[in-house]
């Protein structure tokens, strides 16, 4: 993470803004929580250098 500290800080700030906006409406926070967690996991994996698999196509 030290090599990508700027990216991690920007991602954290973006997530903070989005979650604070969603927290003003309880339903918004409930809807946003799974997407926030997926974003955090995806950023962690990419910053560690792991390629994420492509989504399945129908």
VEXVEX-480140 format. One record per residue: x, y, z of N, C-alpha, C, CB in turn; residue in three letters; residue number from 0. Coordinates in nm, 3 decimals. Atoms other than C-alpha are relative to their C-alpha. Glycine has a CB too. Layout:
BEGIN
+---------+---------+---------+---------+---------+---------+---------+---------+---------+---------+---------+---------+---------+-----+
:     nc1 :     nc2 :     nc3 :    cac1 :    cac2 :    cac3 :     cc1 :     cc2 :     cc3 :    cbc1 :    cbc2 :    cbc3 : residuo : num :
+---------+---------+---------+---------+---------+---------+---------+---------+---------+---------+---------+---------+---------+-----+
:       X :       Y :       Z :       X :       Y :       Z :       X :       Y :       Z :       X :       Y :       Z :     ALA : NUM :
...
+---------+---------+---------+---------+---------+---------+---------+---------+---------+---------+---------+---------+---------+-----+
END
This chain:
BEGIN
+---------+---------+---------+---------+---------+---------+---------+---------+---------+---------+---------+---------+---------+-----+
:     nc1 :     nc2 :     nc3 :    cac1 :    cac2 :    cac3 :     cc1 :     cc2 :     cc3 :    cbc1 :    cbc2 :    cbc3 : residuo : num :
+---------+---------+---------+---------+---------+---------+---------+---------+---------+---------+---------+---------+---------+-----+
:   0.083 :  -0.120 :   0.000 :   0.000 :   0.000 :   0.000 :   0.087 :   0.126 :   0.000 :  -0.094 :   0.000 :   0.121 :     UNK :   0 :
:  -0.084 :  -0.120 :  -0.007 :   0.291 :   0.237 :   0.056 :   0.031 :   0.055 :  -0.139 :   0.128 :  -0.030 :   0.073 :     UNK :   1 :
:  -0.030 :  -0.045 :   0.136 :   0.364 :   0.248 :  -0.317 :  -0.118 :   0.073 :  -0.062 :   0.039 :  -0.119 :  -0.087 :     UNK :   2 :
:   0.122 :  -0.060 :   0.056 :   0.004 :   0.351 :  -0.391 :  -0.076 :   0.078 :   0.107 :  -0.091 :  -0.107 :  -0.060 :     UNK :   3 :
:   0.064 :  -0.070 :  -0.112 :  -0.064 :   0.569 :  -0.089 :  -0.096 :   0.109 :  -0.049 :   0.106 :   0.062 :   0.090 :     UNK :   4 :
:   0.088 :  -0.104 :   0.053 :  -0.212 :   0.853 :  -0.297 :  -0.131 :  -0.057 :  -0.050 :   0.069 :   0.074 :  -0.113 :     UNK :   5 :
:   0.121 :   0.064 :   0.050 :  -0.458 :   0.619 :  -0.468 :  -0.087 :  -0.049 :   0.115 :   0.036 :  -0.118 :  -0.092 :     UNK :   6 :
:   0.076 :   0.049 :  -0.116 :  -0.559 :   0.466 :  -0.135 :  -0.069 :   0.115 :   0.073 :   0.092 :  -0.076 :   0.096 :     UNK :   7 :
:   0.060 :  -0.115 :  -0.069 :  -0.620 :   0.808 :   0.019 :  -0.117 :   0.056 :  -0.081 :   0.105 :   0.110 :   0.023 :     UNK :   8 :
:   0.109 :  -0.051 :   0.084 :  -0.829 :   0.926 :  -0.277 :  -0.120 :  -0.095 :   0.006 :   0.047 :   0.017 :  -0.147 :     UNK :   9 :
:   0.110 :   0.097 :  -0.008 :  -1.034 :   0.603 :  -0.269 :  -0.072 :   0.011 :   0.134 :   0.053 :  -0.143 :  -0.021 :     UNK :  10 :
:   0.061 :  -0.015 :  -0.132 :  -1.091 :   0.646 :   0.105 :  -0.085 :   0.126 :   0.007 :   0.109 :   0.003 :   0.108 :     UNK :  11 :
:   0.077 :  -0.123 :  -0.003 :  -1.204 :   1.006 :   0.058 :  -0.127 :  -0.011 :  -0.082 :   0.084 :   0.116 :  -0.051 :     UNK :  12 :
:   0.120 :   0.019 :   0.083 :  -1.442 :   0.912 :  -0.223 :  -0.102 :  -0.085 :   0.072 :   0.037 :  -0.065 :  -0.135 :     UNK :  13 :
:   0.093 :   0.085 :  -0.075 :  -1.592 :   0.633 :  -0.014 :  -0.060 :   0.074 :   0.120 :   0.073 :  -0.128 :   0.048 :     UNK :  14 :
:   0.052 :  -0.077 :  -0.114 :  -1.627 :   0.868 :   0.283 :  -0.111 :   0.095 :  -0.044 :   0.112 :   0.080 :   0.067 :     UNK :  15 :
:   0.102 :  -0.093 :   0.050 :  -1.819 :   1.123 :   0.077 :  -0.126 :  -0.075 :  -0.039 :   0.054 :   0.080 :  -0.119 :     UNK :  16 :
:   0.116 :   0.078 :   0.044 :  -2.044 :   0.860 :  -0.079 :  -0.076 :  -0.057 :   0.118 :   0.044 :  -0.113 :  -0.094 :     UNK :  17 :
:   0.070 :   0.059 :  -0.115 :  -2.118 :   0.691 :   0.252 :  -0.065 :   0.106 :   0.087 :   0.097 :  -0.083 :   0.083 :     UNK :  18 :
:   0.066 :  -0.104 :  -0.079 :  -2.190 :   1.020 :   0.427 :  -0.126 :   0.051 :  -0.068 :   0.097 :   0.117 :   0.024 :     UNK :  19 :
:   0.122 :  -0.037 :   0.072 :  -2.437 :   1.114 :   0.154 :  -0.106 :  -0.108 :   0.017 :   0.031 :   0.023 :  -0.151 :     UNK :  20 :
:   0.095 :   0.110 :  -0.018 :  -2.596 :   0.769 :   0.179 :  -0.051 :  -0.010 :   0.142 :   0.064 :  -0.130 :  -0.040 :     UNK :  21 :
:   0.042 :   0.008 :  -0.140 :  -2.610 :   0.797 :   0.558 :  -0.110 :   0.099 :   0.034 :   0.118 :   0.022 :   0.091 :     UNK :  22 :
:   0.107 :  -0.095 :  -0.027 :  -2.843 :   1.094 :   0.537 :  -0.137 :  -0.065 :  -0.020 :   0.013 :   0.124 :  -0.089 :     UNK :  23 :
:   0.122 :   0.078 :   0.022 :  -3.104 :   0.851 :   0.411 :   0.033 :  -0.143 :   0.039 :  -0.051 :   0.009 :  -0.151 :     UNK :  24 :
:  -0.031 :   0.133 :  -0.051 :  -3.110 :   0.520 :   0.598 :  -0.009 :  -0.104 :  -0.111 :  -0.095 :  -0.036 :   0.115 :     UNK :  25 :
:   0.017 :   0.097 :   0.109 :  -3.234 :   0.331 :   0.294 :   0.119 :   0.011 :  -0.096 :  -0.134 :   0.023 :  -0.075 :     UNK :  26 :
:  -0.116 :  -0.019 :   0.086 :  -2.950 :   0.483 :   0.090 :   0.123 :  -0.069 :   0.053 :   0.028 :   0.146 :  -0.018 :     UNK :  27 :
:  -0.114 :   0.068 :  -0.062 :  -2.694 :   0.351 :   0.335 :  -0.014 :  -0.151 :  -0.013 :   0.013 :   0.039 :   0.147 :     UNK :  28 :
:   0.020 :   0.145 :   0.013 :  -2.849 :   0.004 :   0.324 :   0.026 :  -0.047 :  -0.143 :  -0.142 :  -0.037 :   0.041 :     UNK :  29 :
:  -0.023 :   0.035 :   0.140 :  -2.832 :   0.005 :  -0.055 :   0.147 :   0.014 :  -0.035 :  -0.086 :   0.088 :  -0.092 :     UNK :  30 :
:  -0.138 :  -0.027 :   0.035 :  -2.480 :   0.147 :  -0.073 :   0.102 :  -0.091 :   0.068 :   0.032 :   0.141 :   0.032 :     UNK :  31 :
:  -0.096 :   0.079 :  -0.076 :  -2.316 :  -0.078 :   0.187 :   0.062 :  -0.115 :  -0.079 :  -0.066 :  -0.054 :   0.122 :     UNK :  32 :
:  -0.064 :   0.108 :   0.076 :  -2.266 :  -0.384 :  -0.040 :   0.094 :   0.053 :  -0.109 :  -0.106 :  -0.088 :  -0.064 :     UNK :  33 :
:  -0.085 :  -0.056 :   0.104 :  -2.124 :  -0.165 :  -0.318 :   0.127 :   0.060 :   0.058 :  -0.075 :   0.105 :  -0.078 :     UNK :  34 :
:  -0.118 :  -0.055 :  -0.066 :  -1.888 :   0.010 :  -0.078 :   0.097 :  -0.111 :   0.037 :  -0.041 :   0.081 :   0.126 :     UNK :  35 :
:  -0.086 :   0.113 :  -0.037 :  -1.757 :  -0.323 :   0.049 :   0.066 :  -0.060 :  -0.124 :  -0.081 :  -0.107 :   0.075 :     UNK :  36 :
:  -0.058 :   0.053 :   0.123 :  -1.708 :  -0.453 :  -0.305 :   0.107 :   0.093 :  -0.055 :  -0.109 :  -0.022 :  -0.105 :     UNK :  37 :
:  -0.099 :  -0.096 :   0.046 :  -1.524 :  -0.133 :  -0.400 :   0.127 :  -0.008 :   0.083 :  -0.057 :   0.140 :   0.005 :     UNK :  38 :
:  -0.117 :   0.010 :  -0.088 :  -1.295 :  -0.162 :  -0.097 :   0.081 :  -0.126 :  -0.028 :  -0.044 :   0.002 :   0.146 :     UNK :  39 :
:  -0.070 :   0.125 :   0.028 :  -1.211 :  -0.525 :  -0.170 :   0.069 :   0.008 :  -0.137 :  -0.099 :  -0.119 :   0.003 :     UNK :  40 :
:  -0.060 :  -0.014 :   0.132 :  -1.150 :  -0.448 :  -0.537 :   0.121 :   0.090 :   0.000 :  -0.102 :   0.053 :  -0.098 :     UNK :  41 :
:  -0.115 :  -0.090 :  -0.010 :  -0.921 :  -0.155 :  -0.455 :   0.115 :  -0.068 :   0.072 :  -0.039 :   0.129 :   0.071 :     UNK :  42 :
:  -0.104 :   0.070 :  -0.074 :  -0.730 :  -0.366 :  -0.204 :   0.072 :  -0.099 :  -0.091 :  -0.059 :  -0.072 :   0.123 :     UNK :  43 :
:  -0.060 :   0.101 :   0.088 :  -0.675 :  -0.644 :  -0.456 :   0.082 :   0.065 :  -0.111 :  -0.109 :  -0.090 :  -0.060 :     UNK :  44 :
:  -0.074 :  -0.067 :   0.109 :  -0.569 :  -0.406 :  -0.734 :   0.127 :   0.067 :   0.051 :  -0.088 :   0.104 :  -0.069 :     UNK :  45 :
:  -0.118 :  -0.064 :  -0.055 :  -0.330 :  -0.215 :  -0.510 :   0.105 :  -0.103 :   0.042 :  -0.037 :   0.088 :   0.118 :     UNK :  46 :
:  -0.094 :   0.108 :  -0.032 :  -0.173 :  -0.545 :  -0.405 :   0.059 :  -0.064 :  -0.125 :  -0.068 :  -0.106 :   0.085 :     UNK :  47 :
:  -0.054 :   0.051 :   0.125 :  -0.113 :  -0.624 :  -0.772 :  -0.072 :  -0.120 :  -0.056 :   0.140 :  -0.034 :   0.018 :     UNK :  48 :
:   0.075 :   0.117 :   0.047 :  -0.367 :  -0.902 :  -0.814 :  -0.103 :   0.043 :  -0.104 :  -0.068 :  -0.073 :   0.117 :     UNK :  49 :
:   0.099 :  -0.029 :   0.103 :  -0.574 :  -0.901 :  -1.130 :  -0.134 :  -0.059 :   0.040 :   0.044 :  -0.055 :  -0.138 :     UNK :  50 :
:   0.134 :   0.048 :  -0.032 :  -0.946 :  -0.932 :  -1.076 :  -0.055 :  -0.079 :  -0.119 :  -0.094 :   0.118 :   0.037 :     UNK :  51 :
:   0.057 :   0.077 :   0.112 :  -1.133 :  -1.194 :  -1.280 :  -0.108 :   0.080 :  -0.071 :  -0.059 :  -0.135 :   0.050 :     UNK :  52 :
:   0.106 :  -0.064 :   0.078 :  -1.362 :  -1.079 :  -1.556 :  -0.135 :  -0.053 :   0.046 :   0.021 :  -0.024 :  -0.153 :     UNK :  53 :
:   0.133 :   0.050 :  -0.037 :  -1.733 :  -1.098 :  -1.472 :  -0.053 :  -0.099 :  -0.102 :  -0.097 :   0.117 :   0.016 :     UNK :  54 :
:   0.061 :   0.102 :   0.089 :  -1.930 :  -1.388 :  -1.616 :  -0.093 :   0.068 :  -0.098 :  -0.076 :  -0.108 :   0.081 :     UNK :  55 :
:   0.089 :  -0.055 :   0.103 :  -2.113 :  -1.315 :  -1.937 :  -0.107 :  -0.102 :  -0.033 :   0.080 :   0.039 :  -0.128 :     UNK :  56 :
:   0.112 :   0.089 :   0.027 :  -2.451 :  -1.455 :  -2.019 :   0.000 :  -0.047 :  -0.144 :  -0.131 :   0.069 :   0.031 :     UNK :  57 :
+---------+---------+---------+---------+---------+---------+---------+---------+---------+---------+---------+---------+---------+-----+
END
